[in-house]
Amino acid sequence: MTSLTQVVRKGGRMSFGVTRGVASTWTGTLSLVLVGLVVLAVAFAPLLAPYDPLAQDIQARLQGPSAEHWLGTDTLGRDLLSRAIFGARIEMSVAIPAGLIALVLGLTIGVVAGYVGGRTDRVLVVLMDSMQAFPAVILALALLSLLGPSQRNVILVIAVGFTPAYARMARASVFVVREQPYIEAERSLAAGNLRILGVHIVPNVIAPLFILMAINIPVAVTIASGLSFLGLGVPPPEPSWGVMLADAFAHVWESPWPLLVPAIALVLTTLGFTLLGESLRDHLDPRLSGVRGVTNG
């Protein structure tokens, strides 16, 4: 039995035991702590942030950490801690919807390709291969140059770039599930394709896709921040970490804090979700080395 088969068969049994399993290693515990901090920032940003992230105070520009501004201020006197906290909300509002859209699209394409097979499978595989031939960042830049910079367009562009990876994994999982004895038993009882897909195929295929989504969240955050840094993502003055980095770059010699704060937030968020995805993968099946994030960028 392949490692993929084992993961597919575990699809309906993910529970609090998964959390305990992830927390059984120090890297898993670290990932839960870091991701937990991000979740708190996203959920309670207005309560946690000491200032309005857009409020300016030119008299306090480029200050270092102090009792009034714990992490200092940026070039316009805006509180860096507040902007970093609200920045987490912005980055997650891009990464998570992009991952969910890619998961739904990839699941649909992969299930159709794997279950129907034949010419349909070949056409969809060629389409996904053609999309993966372009590095994710290059594809994002090309699409955004046509669509224009906005948060919605960044979500769509990242989702399109991620879809082939989800489709390939879903297709491979369908090949495993459709050969199981219980599928043949359903067919012998004259069960329709919709019942087989809805009751057996999709529930068993979707679990590995959520693992892939967890691994790809830091990739999405990095791409979104990079696009904002280049002026193609979330537009200023919104406190995206990429926007904060772009604003701080020209003044790094005057004060390093406007650059360090979003950079550290980005690194810790990326580290947390990367470790979480790998811990989930290793807990569900230590041999599942094939589940990786998007690597064509």
N, C-alpha and C positions, 0 to 999 in steps of 0.2 A: 504494500500500500504506500503510495507516494505521500510526501509531506503535504502537498496541496490537498490530497484527499482528506487527510486528518483535519486540516484547518476547515475545509468545507463542512465536514461532519460536526464540527464544533460550533457551527454558525448559530444555532438556536440556544446555546448554553452559556452565553456571555452574561455574567452577573457580577455581584459584589466580589465573588471569588477572583475575578480578573484583577480588580483593584488590589486585593490582598497579594495576588501573585506578582503584580508589578512592584508593589512596595517591599517585596521580599529581598530585593537587591538595593545597594546604595544608589546605583544610577537610577533605578526606578523610583526610589523615594525622592531623589533630587528632582526628577522630572515632575513628579506630582506636586512638589513644593513650588517649583517655578511656574508650572501651568496654573496651579491654584492662585498664585499671585496675579497672573494675567487675567484669570477669570474674575477675581475680585476687582481689579482695575476696570475691566469692561462693565461689570454689573453695577458698581457703585462709584463710578468716576465722579459724579457731581458731589457725592458725600466725602470722598477721599481727597479731592483736589482742594488745596487751600485758597486758590484764586481762580477767577475766570481765565481760561487758557488764552483768550484773545485780548484780555485787558492789558493796555500798554502803560508804562511808567518810564518815560525817557530819562528822568532823573536817576533811575535805578538801573540803567542799562549796563550789561556786561559785568554784573557783580558776581563775586564768588559765593560759596555757601555761607549762610548766616542764619541767625535765629528767625529772621523775617522770611527769608527765601532759602529753604533748606538745601537746594541744589543750585542756587544762583539764578541769574536772569539772562535773557538773550539780548540781542542787539537793540530791541525795542523795549526792553525792561519787562518783558513777559516772564512769568514764573515758570522755570524749567520743569519743576516737579509736576505742576498742574498740566503742562503741555505734554509731558511724557505719559502721564496717566490717561489723559484723553486720547493721546496718540495710540495707546493700546487698543482703545475702542475702535478707532478708525482702521487700524491694521487688521483687526479681527473681523470687522464688518466687510472687509474685502476678502480676506483669506478663506473664511468659513463659507460664505455664499459661493465663492468660486469653486471651492472643493465640493460642495453639495451639488452644484450644477454639473460639474464634471463627472461626479459619481453617477448622477441620474442619466446623463447622456451616455457615458461609458457603459453603464449597466445595460441600458436599452440596446445599444449597438452590439455589445458583446453577447448578450443573450440571444438576440436575433441571429447573429452570425453563427454562434455555436450550436443553437438548436435547429435552425433551418438548414444550415450547411449549403453545400452545392455552390451554384453561381453567386448566390447572395453572400455567402461567406467570403468567397474570393474577392468580390467587389469591395466589400467593407474592409477586408484586410489590406487591400491595395490603398484604399482611401486613408486608413489609419497610418500605414507605412509612409505615405506621401506627406502627411502632416508631421510625422515624427522626423522626417528628413530635415526639417528646419529647426535650429536651436530655439528653445522656448523664448529666450529674450529677444532674439532677432524677429521671431514671429510676432511677439508683443509690440515691438517698436513699429513694425510694418503696419499692423492693424490699427494701432493708435494714431499713426500718421494719417490714416484715412478717416477714422471715426472721431478723432479729436480727444483731448484729455478730459476725463471726468472719472469719478469714482465708479459709476455704473459701467463705463466702457472698460475700465481696468478689470473689473470683475469678469466681464464677458470674455475679454482677451485671455486672462489667466485660465478661465474655465475651458476655453477652446484648446489652449496649449496642453492642458492636463488630460483631456478626454481620451486620447489614444492609449495612454497607459492604463486607465481604468477599463477601457474596452478590451484590451489584450488580456488583462487579468480575468475579467468576467468571462470572456470566451474560453480561456483555458479551464476555468472552473466548471463551466457548462459541460465541456467535454468529459470531465470526471463524473459529474453528477448524473448526466443522462445515461451512463452505462451502469448505474447502480441497479440491483435487483428490484428494489421497490418501484423504480420507474417502469420497468418491464411489467411488474404486477399491475400497476395502474393502467398501462396500455391494454393489458389482457382483459381488464374490466371495462374497457371501452371509455376510459376517461378522456376527455377532450384536451387539446393542447393548452387551452387557457387554464384549465384546472392544474395540469402538470406544471406549467410555468409558475402559476401563482402560489401553489401549495408547496411544491418541492424544489423547483429550480431556483427561483429568485431568493427565497429565504436562505438557502444554503450557499448561494453565490455571493451574497451581499457582505458577509462578515469580513472576508479578506479585503474588500474594497474600503471598508471603514478603517482598517489598519493602514492601507495605502494613503487614505485621506489624512490620517494623523501624521504620517511621515511627510506628506506633501504640504502641510500647513506652513512649516517654516520656509519652504521653498516659495510658497505664495507670498508670505510676508516679505521675504527678501526681494522678490521681483517687484511687488507693489511699492516698497520703499525705494528701490532703485529707479522705478519709473517716476515717482514723485520727485526724487532728487534731480532727475533730468528735466523736470517740468512737464512730464507727460501723464502724470498720475493725478492724485488728489491735489487740487489747486490751493495755493496760499490764500488766506492766512490759516487755513485749517491745520491743526497740530499733528499732521502726519510726521512720522519719524524721518521719512525721506525729505520732507519740506524743512524740518528742523536742521537736518544735516546740511542741506543746501544753503540755508540762511547763515549757518555758523561757519561755513568753510572759509569765507573771505576774512573772518575776524578771529581765526584760530590763534594768532599770535598775541592778540589783545587779551583774550580769555579762552581757555580750553574747554570750559564747562559747557557752553552751548553745543559743542561737538561731542564731548564725552557722554553726556546724559542720554541722547537718543541712540548713540552707538552702543552703549552698554545695555540699554533697554532692548535693542534689536538683537544683540548677541545672546542675552539671557533668554529671550523669548524663543529664538531659534534653537538654542541648546535644549531648553525645556521640552519643546514639542518633538525635536529629533530624538531625544532620549526616551520620551513617552512612546513614540511610534515603534522604536526598536525594542523597547521593553514589552510592549503588547505583542509584537511579532515573536519575540523569543519565548514569551509565556505561552502563547497559543501553540507554537511549534518551534523549538530551538533550531530545527534544521531548515526552517523556511527562509533560506538565504535569498530566494528570488524576489521577495517582496521588498522593493526599493522605491525611493522617491523618484520623481521625474528627473532623468539624467541627461536629457537632450538639451539642457541649457547650461 
